[in-house]
Amino acid sequence: MFIEKILGHFSSDLAIDLGTANTLVFVKGKGIQCNEPSVVVIHRDTKKTLAVGTDAKKMLGKTPADIKTIRPMKDGVIADFDATGEMLRYFITKVHNRRSFISPRVIIGVPSAITQVEQRAVKDAAESSGAREVYLVEEPMAAAIGVGLPVGEPSGNMIVDIGGGTTDVAVISLDGTVYSKAIRVGGDKMDENIISYIKRKYNLMIGERSSERLKMEIGSAYPTDNEQRTLEIKGRDLISGIPKTVTITEDEVREALKGPVTSILDVIRIALENIQPEIAADIVDRGIVLAGGGALLRGLDMLIKEETKLPVVVAEDPLTSVVRGVGKMLEEIDLLKRVAIY
């Protein structure tokens, strides 16, 4: 009985990538059990939570006046504390498939630029959701571990983690961050730029989901082939007020994404300019690894390669690299204690 209790105690440990766009949950011994949008829907009057995750995202932009759709994470940090707590509680309960469970140990990936106040908010939200112990790990470090970089060796490893709210660039050596720089530019900023571009060029107002679809289906950072991809998109004409459809080309989406992509390139250049010569030599050999959902933007690796003249590799399954990294730390507590920031 005692042994069963101990086993149950440890099997409840979780690793969470609390992202601006998606929240992923890794359960010790089981792998990734949850990958859903970071969205919560509540009733304005009763404050009751009506939906979380995938079901909530389907309601974005389609709710009546008495129902509110919240994205509790903004630019990689908590924008709505109560909604974040509800979301964490929902995901923790979901992966355990039961209402009452032993309070788990939770490791959460957070942006490297997070302030102490924001760290405390993340920790409090996790504790209010039933966590026994909460550890915070910087996302670039978690991503580097998740993609299998030799972070403990005395050699420089450069990772660029492009998430929904932030882009983190870090150079890692000997289980520590030699240099890191984060900007609040990521997938959300790309979506906003697409919305603004289409509004400006076509006088057409489109929603977040349409913008995200354009980015994912025909978006690119670099001309990858001769084929010109197009996509029909529906929205509201700002002059007549009537819904209409326009056909958007890959070139137009690339033009819309120019601002965020340039910001990402700039932060990579700044990082390369600020590292020691010995580490720079390692990066010339090893190259730059791209992780996070933004790494999936077609041609981004080719553009960075052309601009920096360094090898660039997109991690295998970049969307899950952070949660796989924090998941490995559930198995290796010594590693966790070396790299945890809080």
N, C-alpha and C positions, 0 to 999 in steps of 0.2 A: 504493500500500500504506500509506504513512504517513498520507495523507488519510483512508483508510478507518478506520485505527486511531484517529485523532483523532475522527472522527464517531461511531464505536462508543463511544469514551470518554465523549462528552457525552450520547449517547442513553441511557446507563444511569442518569442522574441521577434521583433520586426525591424526592417530597414525601410525607410520612406524617402522617396525623392519628392519633396513637396514643391512642385513646380508651378509656375504662373499659368501654364497652359494645361498640363496634365499632372496628376498625382499617381505615382507608382508605388506599390507596396510589395516588399519581398519578405516572405516568411521563412524563417530558419528551417532548413531541411526540406523545403517544398519549392523554393524558387519564387518567381514573380507571380503573385496571385491576383493582382489588381492593377489595371492601367486604365484610368478613366479621367475625363476632363475635370479641371478644378473649377467647378461651377456648382452653386447652391441656389435653389429656388425657395423663397419663403413667402408667407402671407403677410402683407404689410400690417394688418390690424392685430392678428393673433400672434404674430412672430413665429408661427409654426413652420417647421421645415417640410416642404412638400416634395422635393426631389433633390438628389445629389448626383453628381457625376454625369454619366452618359444620358440618363433620362432628363437631367436638368439642362444639358446643352441643347437638346432638341427643342427646348422652349425658348432659347435665346431670341429676342426680338419679336416674340409671338405671344407675350403674356398680356392679360387684361390689366387694368389700372390697379387692382387690389393685390396683384401678385408681382413680386420683385425678383429679378434674376441678378445674382451677385457673383462676381468673380473675386473671391476673398483674397487672392494673391495678386499683387501688382508690382511689377518690376522686381520680381523675385522675393519680395517680402510681404508680410501680412498687412493688408489694407483694411480688413474687417475681422477683428479678433473673434467675435462670437460665431460668425459664419465659418471661420477656419476651424474652430473647435468642433462645430457640428459636423463639418466635412471629415475631419480626422476621426471623430467618434464613429461615423458611418462606415468609413473604410476599415477601421480596426475591427468593428463588429462583423463586417461582411467577410473579411478573410478568415475569421475564426468560426464562422457558421454557427455561432451560438450566442445567446444573450449575455450569459455571465461567463467570464473567463478570468484566469489569473492575470493580474496586471503585467503587461509585457515590458521587457527592456526595449527601448525604441532608439534607433539611430537615424538622424535626419540630415539629409544633404542640404546645405544652405549656400547662397552666393558668397564669394570671398570678400565682397565689399560690405557685408552686413554689419550694422552698428551693434553696440552692446545692448541698446534698448530693443532693437529688432531681434537679437538673439534671445533675450529674455521673453519676448512676446511669443516666439516660436516654441520655446521650452514650456512656457505656461500653457499654451494651447494644447500641447501634447499631454502635459500632466493632467489638465482638466478633462482630457479624453480617456483617462484611465491608465496612462503609462506609469510604470514603476520607477524606471530610470530613463533619463533622456540624455543622449549625447548628440552634439552637433559636429558635423564634418564639412569642410569646405567642398563645394561641388567639383572644382577642378581636380582636387586630390582624389575624391571618390571616383571621378570619371577616369583618371589615370590608372587607378587600381582596377577599375571595371574593365578597361580595355587591355589590361595585362602589361602595362609599362613597368619596367623594373625600378619602382620609386625608391627602393631602399639602397640602391647602388650609388657610388660616388660619381654619377654622370648626369648630365642635364637632359631632362625630358620636357618637351614643350607641348602643352595641350591647350586647345581652344575649345571651350564648352559654350555652344551657342544655344541658349534656351529660349523660352517664350518671352521672358522679361529682361534677361541680362545676357551679356556675352562676357565670359570669364576667360582671361588669358593667364596661364600660370607656367612657370618654369620650376620643375620639381627635382630635387636631389636629396639623397640620404633621409628619406621620410619627412622632408620639410619643403616648404615653399621658398625658393630662392628669390623669386620675383612674382608678383601678381598684380594684375590690373583688371578692373571690371568696369563696364559701361552699361547703362540701362538701355541697351538696344538689343532687340532679339526678334523673335517671330511676331510678337504683337505689334512692334513698331513697323515691321514690314507690311502687316495687314493694314495698319493705319495709313501708310503711304500709298498703298494701292487704292484705298477708299478715296483719299484726297485727289489722287491723279485722275481717277475716273470722274469724280465730281467736277474737277477743273476742265477736263478735256471734253466730256460728253454731257455735262449738266445732269448727270445721273447719280442718284444716291443708292448705294448698295450696302448691304449689311455685312457684319463680321464674318458670317459663315460663307457668303459668296466670295469675299475677299480672300479668305483662307483657301477656298477651293481653287481660285485663280493661281495663288502662290504655289500650291501643291501640284496642280495638274500641268500648268504651262510656265510656271516661274523659273527663271534662270539668272545666274550672275555673269554668265559668259556664253557667247554663241557656241553651242556644242555641236551642231550639225547644220546641214543646209535646209532641213525641213522646218518650215515655219508653223509652229503649233498655234491653234486658235481655240477659243472657247466662247460659247454664247453665255451671256450673263444677264440676269433680269434685275431690274431695279425701278426706282420711281423717278420720272422725268421732273427735274426741279422747276422747269418753266411751265409745262402744262399740268403737272401734278398727276399725270396718268402713268401707270406702269408700262414699261417698254423693255425691249430686248436689244442688246448690242453685242457685236462680235469683237472680242479683244484678242490681240495677237501677243505672241511671246515677246516680241521686241518692246511692246508697250509696257508689259509687266516688268521687263528688265529695266526699262527707263524709270518706272515707278520705284523699283527697289534700289536704285543707284545710291540714294542717301544712306540707308542703313548699311548697305554692303561696304560703302566707302568708310563709314565709321568703324566697322569691324576690321578692315584693312589697316586703318590708322592705329588702332589699339595694338595690333600685331606688330606693326613697325616700331611703335614706342617701346614695346617689350624687348624687341631685338636690339634696340639701341641702348637699353639699360642693363644688359646682362654682362657678366665678366667674360673676358676673351676665352677662357678655358671652357666655359659652358657654351659659348657661342660655337666653339669648335665641335662640341658634342652634337649640337643641333644641326650643324651642316651635315654630319654623318647620319643622324637619326631622323631628322626632319621634324615636321609639325603634324600632330595628330588632331583631327577635328572630331568633336563629339557633340551630343545634344541634337535636338530636332532640326535646328537651323543648318546642320552639316549636310542635311539631305537636299538642300537647295541645289538644283542641277548646275554644274559648272563652277561652283564656289571654290572647290579644291583647285581647279585649273587656273582660276583667276589669282588665288593666293600664291600658287606656284610661280605664275608668270611675274607677279609683282615682287616677290621675295627672292626668287631664284633658288628656293630650297625645296627639298622633297616634301610633298604634302599627302597624307593618308587619311581617308575617312574611316573612322572606327567601324568595325562590324556591328550592326544594329546600334547606331549612335543614340537613338532615343532612350535605350535602357542602360547606357553605360554608367550613369551615376548610381542608379538603384542597384546594379550588379556590384559596383564598388562598395557601397555601404553594406550590401548583403554579405560580401566576403568578410567584412569586419565582424559580423555576428559570429563567424567561425574562428576568427583570429583576434581575440580580445586584446592581446599584446599590441598588435598593429593598431587597433582602435585607440588605445591609450596613448600611443605615440603621435597619432595624427588628429585626434579630436581637439576642437578649439574651445569646447564648453562642456 
